[in-house]
Amino acid sequence: DYIFSLLTGYDEAPHGMEVRTGLSYNPYFPGGLIGMPPPLVDGMVEFEDGTPATVSQMSKDVTTFLTFTSYREQDERKLMGLKAVLGMILITCGVFYHKRFRWSLLKSRRITFEK
């Protein structure tokens, strides 16, 4: 995930790289220098369930939330897909029954040719 890497990737610049005032070093940003300071800090929030508020955990929460908000209709599509698959299974069972038992009279006929 690019956003997860961007949020957790803030670090000291490597030796020999000049970082201007107001910029931060992040190897996941193109060029390595970004004008945004690290947005997340350990212990920034307190979770109700006692989960430690590390930068990694908060970054995971942010990316999960952004994914959810960008695909709001995903739950509806999954339900529609499940209904479609179940409908196809029912249709397949009906076709199998029709072929197996309704056509068996025609398939079991014996045709004899007399001279």
PyMOL CGO cylinders between C-alpha atoms (Angstrom):
from pymol import cmd
from pymol.cgo import CYLINDER

trace = [
    CYLINDER, 0.00, 0.00, 0.00, 1.40, 3.33, -1.05, 0.3, 1, 1, 1, 1, 1, 1,
    CYLINDER, 1.40, 3.33, -1.05, -0.51, 5.32, 1.58, 0.3, 1, 1, 1, 1, 1, 1,
    CYLINDER, -0.51, 5.32, 1.58, 0.54, 2.96, 4.39, 0.3, 1, 1, 1, 1, 1, 1,
    CYLINDER, 0.54, 2.96, 4.39, 4.18, 3.18, 3.27, 0.3, 1, 1, 1, 1, 1, 1,
    CYLINDER, 4.18, 3.18, 3.27, 3.96, 6.96, 2.94, 0.3, 1, 1, 1, 1, 1, 1,
    CYLINDER, 3.96, 6.96, 2.94, 2.51, 7.34, 6.46, 0.3, 1, 1, 1, 1, 1, 1,
    CYLINDER, 2.51, 7.34, 6.46, 5.05, 5.02, 8.10, 0.3, 1, 1, 1, 1, 1, 1,
    CYLINDER, 5.05, 5.02, 8.10, 8.10, 5.82, 5.96, 0.3, 1, 1, 1, 1, 1, 1,
    CYLINDER, 8.10, 5.82, 5.96, 9.31, 9.07, 7.58, 0.3, 1, 1, 1, 1, 1, 1,
    CYLINDER, 9.31, 9.07, 7.58, 12.96, 8.73, 8.54, 0.3, 1, 1, 1, 1, 1, 1,
    CYLINDER, 12.96, 8.73, 8.54, 16.20, 10.63, 8.80, 0.3, 1, 1, 1, 1, 1, 1,
    CYLINDER, 16.20, 10.63, 8.80, 17.70, 11.58, 5.46, 0.3, 1, 1, 1, 1, 1, 1,
    CYLINDER, 17.70, 11.58, 5.46, 20.66, 9.46, 4.34, 0.3, 1, 1, 1, 1, 1, 1,
    CYLINDER, 20.66, 9.46, 4.34, 24.13, 10.87, 4.80, 0.3, 1, 1, 1, 1, 1, 1,
    CYLINDER, 24.13, 10.87, 4.80, 24.97, 13.39, 2.12, 0.3, 1, 1, 1, 1, 1, 1,
    CYLINDER, 24.97, 13.39, 2.12, 21.38, 14.29, 1.21, 0.3, 1, 1, 1, 1, 1, 1,
    CYLINDER, 21.38, 14.29, 1.21, 20.48, 17.91, 1.85, 0.3, 1, 1, 1, 1, 1, 1,
    CYLINDER, 20.48, 17.91, 1.85, 16.99, 18.49, 3.29, 0.3, 1, 1, 1, 1, 1, 1,
    CYLINDER, 16.99, 18.49, 3.29, 15.72, 22.06, 3.03, 0.3, 1, 1, 1, 1, 1, 1,
    CYLINDER, 15.72, 22.06, 3.03, 13.71, 23.71, 5.78, 0.3, 1, 1, 1, 1, 1, 1,
    CYLINDER, 13.71, 23.71, 5.78, 10.07, 22.62, 5.82, 0.3, 1, 1, 1, 1, 1, 1,
    CYLINDER, 10.07, 22.62, 5.82, 10.72, 19.34, 4.02, 0.3, 1, 1, 1, 1, 1, 1,
    CYLINDER, 10.72, 19.34, 4.02, 10.84, 15.84, 5.47, 0.3, 1, 1, 1, 1, 1, 1,
    CYLINDER, 10.84, 15.84, 5.47, 12.58, 12.76, 4.10, 0.3, 1, 1, 1, 1, 1, 1,
    CYLINDER, 12.58, 12.76, 4.10, 10.36, 9.87, 3.03, 0.3, 1, 1, 1, 1, 1, 1,
    CYLINDER, 10.36, 9.87, 3.03, 11.83, 7.24, 0.68, 0.3, 1, 1, 1, 1, 1, 1,
    CYLINDER, 11.83, 7.24, 0.68, 8.34, 6.25, -0.56, 0.3, 1, 1, 1, 1, 1, 1,
    CYLINDER, 8.34, 6.25, -0.56, 7.60, 9.73, -1.92, 0.3, 1, 1, 1, 1, 1, 1,
    CYLINDER, 7.60, 9.73, -1.92, 8.93, 10.42, -5.42, 0.3, 1, 1, 1, 1, 1, 1,
    CYLINDER, 8.93, 10.42, -5.42, 12.16, 12.34, -5.02, 0.3, 1, 1, 1, 1, 1, 1,
    CYLINDER, 12.16, 12.34, -5.02, 12.40, 11.43, -1.34, 0.3, 1, 1, 1, 1, 1, 1,
    CYLINDER, 12.40, 11.43, -1.34, 11.47, 14.87, 0.00, 0.3, 1, 1, 1, 1, 1, 1,
    CYLINDER, 11.47, 14.87, 0.00, 7.93, 15.74, 1.01, 0.3, 1, 1, 1, 1, 1, 1,
    CYLINDER, 7.93, 15.74, 1.01, 6.55, 19.04, 2.26, 0.3, 1, 1, 1, 1, 1, 1,
    CYLINDER, 6.55, 19.04, 2.26, 4.32, 17.37, 4.86, 0.3, 1, 1, 1, 1, 1, 1,
    CYLINDER, 4.32, 17.37, 4.86, 5.68, 16.63, 8.33, 0.3, 1, 1, 1, 1, 1, 1,
    CYLINDER, 5.68, 16.63, 8.33, 4.97, 13.17, 9.80, 0.3, 1, 1, 1, 1, 1, 1,
    CYLINDER, 4.97, 13.17, 9.80, 1.19, 13.20, 10.38, 0.3, 1, 1, 1, 1, 1, 1,
    CYLINDER, 1.19, 13.20, 10.38, 1.13, 10.35, 12.90, 0.3, 1, 1, 1, 1, 1, 1,
    CYLINDER, 1.13, 10.35, 12.90, 3.02, 10.00, 16.18, 0.3, 1, 1, 1, 1, 1, 1,
    CYLINDER, 3.02, 10.00, 16.18, 3.04, 7.08, 18.63, 0.3, 1, 1, 1, 1, 1, 1,
    CYLINDER, 3.04, 7.08, 18.63, 0.40, 7.48, 21.34, 0.3, 1, 1, 1, 1, 1, 1,
    CYLINDER, 0.40, 7.48, 21.34, -1.51, 10.12, 19.41, 0.3, 1, 1, 1, 1, 1, 1,
    CYLINDER, -1.51, 10.12, 19.41, -4.91, 8.53, 20.09, 0.3, 1, 1, 1, 1, 1, 1,
    CYLINDER, -4.91, 8.53, 20.09, -6.26, 6.14, 22.68, 0.3, 1, 1, 1, 1, 1, 1,
    CYLINDER, -6.26, 6.14, 22.68, -8.20, 3.09, 21.49, 0.3, 1, 1, 1, 1, 1, 1,
    CYLINDER, -8.20, 3.09, 21.49, -11.13, 1.87, 23.59, 0.3, 1, 1, 1, 1, 1, 1,
    CYLINDER, -11.13, 1.87, 23.59, -10.03, -1.76, 23.40, 0.3, 1, 1, 1, 1, 1, 1,
    CYLINDER, -10.03, -1.76, 23.40, -6.51, -1.01, 24.65, 0.3, 1, 1, 1, 1, 1, 1,
    CYLINDER, -6.51, -1.01, 24.65, -4.74, -1.52, 21.31, 0.3, 1, 1, 1, 1, 1, 1,
    CYLINDER, -4.74, -1.52, 21.31, -1.36, 0.24, 21.38, 0.3, 1, 1, 1, 1, 1, 1,
    CYLINDER, -1.36, 0.24, 21.38, -1.51, 3.43, 19.30, 0.3, 1, 1, 1, 1, 1, 1,
    CYLINDER, -1.51, 3.43, 19.30, 1.59, 2.90, 17.18, 0.3, 1, 1, 1, 1, 1, 1,
    CYLINDER, 1.59, 2.90, 17.18, 2.23, 4.66, 13.89, 0.3, 1, 1, 1, 1, 1, 1,
    CYLINDER, 2.23, 4.66, 13.89, 1.87, 1.34, 12.10, 0.3, 1, 1, 1, 1, 1, 1,
    CYLINDER, 1.87, 1.34, 12.10, -1.51, 0.57, 13.71, 0.3, 1, 1, 1, 1, 1, 1,
    CYLINDER, -1.51, 0.57, 13.71, -2.90, 4.04, 13.04, 0.3, 1, 1, 1, 1, 1, 1,
    CYLINDER, -2.90, 4.04, 13.04, -1.64, 3.91, 9.42, 0.3, 1, 1, 1, 1, 1, 1,
    CYLINDER, -1.64, 3.91, 9.42, -3.40, 0.58, 8.96, 0.3, 1, 1, 1, 1, 1, 1,
    CYLINDER, -3.40, 0.58, 8.96, -6.61, 2.10, 10.35, 0.3, 1, 1, 1, 1, 1, 1,
    CYLINDER, -6.61, 2.10, 10.35, -6.34, 5.10, 8.01, 0.3, 1, 1, 1, 1, 1, 1,
    CYLINDER, -6.34, 5.10, 8.01, -5.77, 2.95, 4.91, 0.3, 1, 1, 1, 1, 1, 1,
    CYLINDER, -5.77, 2.95, 4.91, -8.61, 0.58, 5.86, 0.3, 1, 1, 1, 1, 1, 1,
    CYLINDER, -8.61, 0.58, 5.86, -10.97, 3.53, 6.33, 0.3, 1, 1, 1, 1, 1, 1,
    CYLINDER, -10.97, 3.53, 6.33, -9.94, 5.09, 3.00, 0.3, 1, 1, 1, 1, 1, 1,
    CYLINDER, -9.94, 5.09, 3.00, -10.47, 1.76, 1.24, 0.3, 1, 1, 1, 1, 1, 1,
    CYLINDER, -10.47, 1.76, 1.24, -13.94, 1.43, 2.82, 0.3, 1, 1, 1, 1, 1, 1,
    CYLINDER, -13.94, 1.43, 2.82, -14.97, 4.95, 1.84, 0.3, 1, 1, 1, 1, 1, 1,
    CYLINDER, -14.97, 4.95, 1.84, -13.80, 4.51, -1.74, 0.3, 1, 1, 1, 1, 1, 1,
    CYLINDER, -13.80, 4.51, -1.74, -15.82, 1.26, -2.18, 0.3, 1, 1, 1, 1, 1, 1,
    CYLINDER, -15.82, 1.26, -2.18, -19.02, 1.98, -0.24, 0.3, 1, 1, 1, 1, 1, 1,
    CYLINDER, -19.02, 1.98, -0.24, -21.14, -0.18, -2.53, 0.3, 1, 1, 1, 1, 1, 1,
    CYLINDER, -21.14, -0.18, -2.53, -18.85, -3.20, -2.11, 0.3, 1, 1, 1, 1, 1, 1,
    CYLINDER, -18.85, -3.20, -2.11, -21.14, -4.90, 0.44, 0.3, 1, 1, 1, 1, 1, 1,
    CYLINDER, -21.14, -4.90, 0.44, -24.12, -4.51, -1.87, 0.3, 1, 1, 1, 1, 1, 1,
    CYLINDER, -24.12, -4.51, -1.87, -22.13, -5.92, -4.80, 0.3, 1, 1, 1, 1, 1, 1,
    CYLINDER, -22.13, -5.92, -4.80, -21.00, -8.91, -2.75, 0.3, 1, 1, 1, 1, 1, 1,
    CYLINDER, -21.00, -8.91, -2.75, -24.60, -9.63, -1.73, 0.3, 1, 1, 1, 1, 1, 1,
    CYLINDER, -24.60, -9.63, -1.73, -25.76, -9.30, -5.35, 0.3, 1, 1, 1, 1, 1, 1,
    CYLINDER, -25.76, -9.30, -5.35, -22.98, -11.65, -6.46, 0.3, 1, 1, 1, 1, 1, 1,
    CYLINDER, -22.98, -11.65, -6.46, -24.00, -14.20, -3.82, 0.3, 1, 1, 1, 1, 1, 1,
    CYLINDER, -24.00, -14.20, -3.82, -27.62, -14.04, -4.99, 0.3, 1, 1, 1, 1, 1, 1,
    CYLINDER, -27.62, -14.04, -4.99, -26.49, -14.50, -8.61, 0.3, 1, 1, 1, 1, 1, 1,
    CYLINDER, -26.49, -14.50, -8.61, -24.36, -17.54, -7.74, 0.3, 1, 1, 1, 1, 1, 1,
    CYLINDER, -24.36, -17.54, -7.74, -27.19, -19.12, -5.74, 0.3, 1, 1, 1, 1, 1, 1,
    CYLINDER, -27.19, -19.12, -5.74, -29.61, -18.44, -8.61, 0.3, 1, 1, 1, 1, 1, 1,
    CYLINDER, -29.61, -18.44, -8.61, -27.22, -20.08, -11.06, 0.3, 1, 1, 1, 1, 1, 1,
    CYLINDER, -27.22, -20.08, -11.06, -26.92, -23.12, -8.79, 0.3, 1, 1, 1, 1, 1, 1,
    CYLINDER, -26.92, -23.12, -8.79, -30.73, -23.45, -8.67, 0.3, 1, 1, 1, 1, 1, 1,
    CYLINDER, -30.73, -23.45, -8.67, -31.00, -23.10, -12.45, 0.3, 1, 1, 1, 1, 1, 1,
    CYLINDER, -31.00, -23.10, -12.45, -28.25, -25.69, -12.94, 0.3, 1, 1, 1, 1, 1, 1,
    CYLINDER, -28.25, -25.69, -12.94, -30.09, -28.13, -10.64, 0.3, 1, 1, 1, 1, 1, 1,
    CYLINDER, -30.09, -28.13, -10.64, -33.32, -27.55, -12.59, 0.3, 1, 1, 1, 1, 1, 1,
    CYLINDER, -33.32, -27.55, -12.59, -31.61, -28.11, -15.93, 0.3, 1, 1, 1, 1, 1, 1,
    CYLINDER, -31.61, -28.11, -15.93, -29.92, -31.26, -14.63, 0.3, 1, 1, 1, 1, 1, 1,
    CYLINDER, -29.92, -31.26, -14.63, -33.27, -32.61, -13.35, 0.3, 1, 1, 1, 1, 1, 1,
    CYLINDER, -33.27, -32.61, -13.35, -34.96, -31.83, -16.65, 0.3, 1, 1, 1, 1, 1, 1,
    CYLINDER, -34.96, -31.83, -16.65, -32.23, -33.48, -18.71, 0.3, 1, 1, 1, 1, 1, 1,
    CYLINDER, -32.23, -33.48, -18.71, -31.87, -36.52, -16.48, 0.3, 1, 1, 1, 1, 1, 1,
    CYLINDER, -31.87, -36.52, -16.48, -35.49, -37.45, -15.85, 0.3, 1, 1, 1, 1, 1, 1,
    CYLINDER, -35.49, -37.45, -15.85, -37.66, -35.76, -18.46, 0.3, 1, 1, 1, 1, 1, 1,
    CYLINDER, -37.66, -35.76, -18.46, -35.50, -36.76, -21.42, 0.3, 1, 1, 1, 1, 1, 1,
    CYLINDER, -35.50, -36.76, -21.42, -34.92, -40.28, -20.13, 0.3, 1, 1, 1, 1, 1, 1,
    CYLINDER, -34.92, -40.28, -20.13, -38.03, -41.51, -21.95, 0.3, 1, 1, 1, 1, 1, 1,
    CYLINDER, -38.03, -41.51, -21.95, -36.65, -40.38, -25.28, 0.3, 1, 1, 1, 1, 1, 1,
    CYLINDER, -36.65, -40.38, -25.28, -33.16, -41.67, -24.59, 0.3, 1, 1, 1, 1, 1, 1,
    CYLINDER, -33.16, -41.67, -24.59, -34.33, -45.13, -23.53, 0.3, 1, 1, 1, 1, 1, 1,
    CYLINDER, -34.33, -45.13, -23.53, -36.43, -45.75, -26.64, 0.3, 1, 1, 1, 1, 1, 1,
    CYLINDER, -36.43, -45.75, -26.64, -35.37, -48.52, -28.90, 0.3, 1, 1, 1, 1, 1, 1,
    CYLINDER, -35.37, -48.52, -28.90, -35.67, -47.94, -32.57, 0.3, 1, 1, 1, 1, 1, 1,
    CYLINDER, -35.67, -47.94, -32.57, -35.80, -51.05, -34.69, 0.3, 1, 1, 1, 1, 1, 1,
    CYLINDER, -35.80, -51.05, -34.69, -35.68, -51.17, -38.44, 0.3, 1, 1, 1, 1, 1, 1,
    CYLINDER, -35.68, -51.17, -38.44, -37.58, -53.90, -40.22, 0.3, 1, 1, 1, 1, 1, 1,
    CYLINDER, -37.58, -53.90, -40.22, -37.07, -55.05, -43.75, 0.3, 1, 1, 1, 1, 1, 1,
]
cmd.load_cgo(trace, "trace")
